[in-house]
Amino acid sequence: MPVLLDALGILYTARDEEWPNRSLEIGETICDIIQGYHPGEEVYGLGAIIVVDKETTMRMNIVASTRRRCQYSRWLPKLDAPYANRQVLEAYVFGPLSKQHRATLSLLADTNSTRPAWCFICGIESTSNDWCRTCFLGRCENEVCEESFKQHTCL
């Protein structure tokens, strides 16, 4: 019964906070950003669930959900209202304006003896202490990921 009550609470919150509409707004904003940096890039998905070519994810220095041998990456952003604002996304996530925020995250991680949680290349848990402090990108210890990681271009 507690699980059902939790689920019902989530449904009420989704309705009250208009998550479906917010998802559409966030998806549209992210698609606009991708098109701004890479005109003509094909973007798939529905609402805030974005699917792009893995190479696009790599070029934009974005950590995404990726299967090792799949050519596509899935972006699953939070449904927080600020994610529908292009200026906020560019200041914290996308492009050269996010460099300051990423540097802050890197400093915090170094101070707390931690690292980015996910491998930038394959999306699994980041296990290597060799990570990019400029872009706040981690990697696992897989050979393929190590080689790909060395080729990433910092912001």
C-alpha positions as CSV (number, residue, x, y, z in Angstrom):
1,M,0.0,0.0,0.0
2,P,2.8,2.6,0.8
3,V,4.2,2.1,-2.8
4,L,0.8,2.9,-4.3
5,L,0.4,6.0,-2.1
6,D,3.9,7.1,-3.2
7,A,3.0,6.5,-6.9
8,L,-0.3,8.5,-6.4
9,G,1.6,11.3,-4.8
10,I,4.0,11.4,-7.8
11,L,1.1,11.5,-10.2
12,Y,-0.5,14.4,-8.4
13,T,2.8,16.3,-8.3
14,A,3.2,15.7,-12.1
15,R,-0.2,17.1,-12.7
16,D,0.1,20.1,-10.4
17,E,3.6,21.0,-11.7
18,E,2.6,20.3,-15.3
19,W,5.5,17.9,-16.0
20,P,4.3,16.9,-19.5
21,N,4.3,20.5,-20.6
22,R,7.6,21.2,-18.9
23,S,9.1,18.1,-20.6
24,L,8.1,19.5,-24.0
25,E,9.5,23.0,-23.2
26,I,12.8,21.5,-22.0
27,G,13.1,19.2,-25.1
28,E,12.4,22.2,-27.4
29,T,15.1,24.3,-25.6
30,I,17.7,21.5,-25.8
31,C,16.9,20.9,-29.5
32,D,17.4,24.6,-30.2
33,I,20.7,24.6,-28.4
34,I,21.9,21.6,-30.3
35,Q,20.8,23.2,-33.6
36,G,22.6,26.4,-32.5
37,Y,25.9,24.6,-32.1
38,H,25.5,22.0,-34.8
39,P,23.0,23.2,-37.5
40,G,21.3,20.4,-39.3
41,E,22.1,17.8,-36.6
42,E,19.4,15.2,-36.3
43,V,17.7,15.1,-32.9
44,Y,15.3,12.4,-32.0
45,G,13.2,11.7,-28.9
46,L,10.0,12.9,-27.2
47,G,9.9,15.9,-25.0
48,A,12.8,16.0,-22.6
49,I,14.0,12.6,-23.7
50,I,16.6,13.5,-26.3
51,V,18.4,11.1,-28.6
52,V,21.4,12.3,-30.6
53,D,24.3,10.7,-32.4
54,K,27.0,9.7,-29.9
55,E,29.5,11.9,-31.8
56,T,27.3,14.9,-31.1
57,T,27.4,14.1,-27.4
58,M,31.2,13.8,-27.5
59,R,31.6,17.1,-29.4
60,M,29.5,18.9,-26.9
61,N,31.2,17.3,-23.9
62,I,27.9,16.1,-22.4
63,V,27.6,13.0,-20.2
64,A,24.8,10.9,-21.6
65,S,23.3,7.4,-21.3
66,T,25.1,5.4,-24.0
67,R,25.4,1.8,-24.7
68,R,29.0,0.9,-25.7
69,R,28.4,-0.1,-29.3
70,C,25.4,2.0,-30.0
71,Q,25.7,5.1,-32.2
72,Y,23.1,7.0,-30.2
73,S,23.2,8.7,-26.8
74,R,20.1,9.4,-24.7
75,W,19.9,12.6,-22.7
76,L,17.6,12.5,-19.8
77,P,17.5,15.9,-18.1
78,K,15.7,16.7,-14.9
79,L,12.3,18.3,-15.3
80,D,13.3,21.3,-13.2
81,A,11.8,24.5,-14.5
82,P,15.3,26.2,-15.1
83,Y,16.1,23.5,-17.7
84,A,13.6,25.2,-20.0
85,N,15.7,28.4,-20.0
86,R,18.4,28.5,-22.7
87,Q,20.6,31.0,-20.8
88,V,20.6,28.7,-17.7
89,L,21.5,25.6,-19.8
90,E,24.3,27.4,-21.6
91,A,25.7,28.8,-18.3
92,Y,25.7,25.4,-16.6
93,V,25.7,22.6,-19.2
94,F,26.3,23.5,-22.8
95,G,29.1,25.3,-24.6
96,P,31.9,27.6,-23.5
97,L,29.8,29.6,-21.1
98,S,29.5,26.4,-18.9
99,K,33.3,26.3,-18.4
100,Q,33.2,28.4,-15.2
101,H,30.5,26.1,-13.7
102,R,32.5,23.0,-14.7
103,A,35.6,24.5,-13.1
104,T,33.7,25.0,-9.9
105,L,32.4,21.4,-9.9
106,S,36.0,20.2,-10.5
107,L,37.3,22.2,-7.6
108,L,34.6,20.9,-5.4
109,A,35.4,17.3,-6.5
110,D,39.1,17.7,-5.9
111,T,38.5,19.3,-2.5
112,N,36.3,16.3,-1.5
113,S,38.5,13.7,-3.0
114,T,35.9,12.6,-5.4
115,R,35.3,12.6,-9.2
116,P,32.5,12.8,-11.8
117,A,30.1,9.9,-11.3
118,W,29.8,8.6,-14.8
119,C,32.1,7.7,-17.7
120,F,31.8,10.4,-20.4
121,I,32.4,7.8,-23.1
122,C,30.2,4.8,-22.2
123,G,28.0,6.1,-19.4
124,I,28.8,3.5,-16.8
125,E,30.3,4.4,-13.4
126,S,33.4,6.5,-13.5
127,T,36.3,4.5,-11.9
128,S,39.5,6.3,-13.1
129,N,41.2,9.1,-11.3
130,D,42.3,10.4,-14.7
131,W,39.4,12.8,-15.4
132,C,39.2,16.2,-17.1
133,R,39.2,19.0,-14.6
134,T,38.4,21.6,-17.3
135,C,35.3,19.9,-18.5
136,F,34.4,17.9,-15.4
137,L,34.3,14.7,-17.4
138,G,35.1,11.3,-15.9
139,R,35.9,8.0,-17.5
140,C,36.0,4.3,-16.6
141,E,39.1,2.1,-17.0
142,N,38.0,0.4,-20.2
143,E,40.7,0.6,-22.9
144,V,38.3,1.9,-25.5
145,C,37.0,4.6,-23.2
146,E,40.6,5.6,-22.2
147,E,41.6,6.1,-25.9
148,S,38.4,8.0,-26.7
149,F,38.7,10.1,-23.6
150,K,42.2,11.2,-24.6
151,Q,40.8,12.6,-27.9
152,H,38.1,14.8,-26.3
153,T,38.5,18.5,-26.9
154,C,38.2,20.7,-23.9
155,L,35.8,23.6,-23.8
